[in-house]
Amino acid sequence: MKKIVTFGQIMMRLSPPAFARFSQAHRFDITYAGGEANVAIATAQWDVQAVHVTRFPNNDIGKAAIMYLRKYGLDTSEIQLGGDRMGIYFVENGANARASQVIYDRLNDSFCTLEADSFDWERILTEADWFHFTGITPALSESAAQACLEAVQTARKLGVKISADVNYRKGLWNWGKTPQEIMPELVSYCDLIVCGNSNADDLFGIKPLSEDKNKWVSTSKQIMERYPNIKLILDTKRDSISASHNQLKGKAWNGEKFYKTTTYDIHHIVDRIGSGDAFIAGFLYGYDYFDQSVQHALEFATSAAALKHTVEGDFNLVSVEEVERLSSGDSSGKLSR
């Protein structure tokens, strides 16, 4: 992969230090993140040109966010300035039997109020290998949905591969259209999607056939029949033993074969937010880097997601060497000098 373009909202993340509760907090740690940008920044750590397209308010907060993103190698040249405010979300990190909590204040921010025709997608997507979005972007506003549609249409015309995490969030679809009216058209342009059984039912009305043993493969087959541009469907299976201990494995369907990985036993979780984005980034990078080997890319993706649980904040700030070390079976965490 030489270049990836992502499109979506970025918010200011406010978290009490360490594992403090909201009610204990006297201050918040500030970072900036969003699902699509998380994918871009993960690939930027692996020497990919990662371009994120979004909109920030034209004030010191918006400019601080741009400086923060640049620190991690993100190409911010396509970030527009305008609108009144930046979205915010609050994160309280859980531990053991106490779950993490996330509270959003994201609606009507600068991204939600963008102008759909303000992006020159043909120029932005030139020489890109992948364009990536999530189901959150079209959920935020009519103009964001329209811009996303123009982006995938242009990407398809230019031969740029398209990926999407369909990521259904019921509470966000408040601008007049249902996800069932918007998401099918967007997904029809995609080469790769991340989709589980519940999202397939909610968004596309697709359920596994009762006679099929592997329910996820049953659903995936039907998705590919309906949307023939899709060549790969991914998902993860997570078992939460506690907020501090999860088990994770990846799976993929390419229309012919079911792939799965070993299960990663993840203890002492530092921060699990962004691990799904790390998984997608790992697969996109691995699929191109490993000559379209689905199994190899899936192992790389799941290892990247497992490592994300050890990194504070949304961004997966790990190297290719660290991911490959874990995917080869070395989970010792031995001191590196």
Salt bridges, closest charged atoms under 4 A:
ASP29 OD1 - ARG27 NH1 3.06
GLU78 OE2 - ARG123 NH1 2.69
GLU92 OE2 - ARG21 NH2 3.00
GLU92 OE2 - ARG98 NH1 3.28
ASP105 OD2 - ARG85 NH2 2.98
ASP120 OD2 - ARG123 NE 3.61
GLU122 OE1 - LYS157 NZ 3.10
ASP191 OD2 - ARG156 NH2 3.26
ASP201 OD2 - LYS207 NZ 2.77
ASP239 OD1 - LYS237 NZ 3.03
ASP265 OD1 - HIS245 NE2 2.82
ASP265 OD2 - HIS267 NE2 2.71
ASP271 OD2 - ARG13 NH2 2.53
ASP314 OD1 - ARG13 NH1 2.56
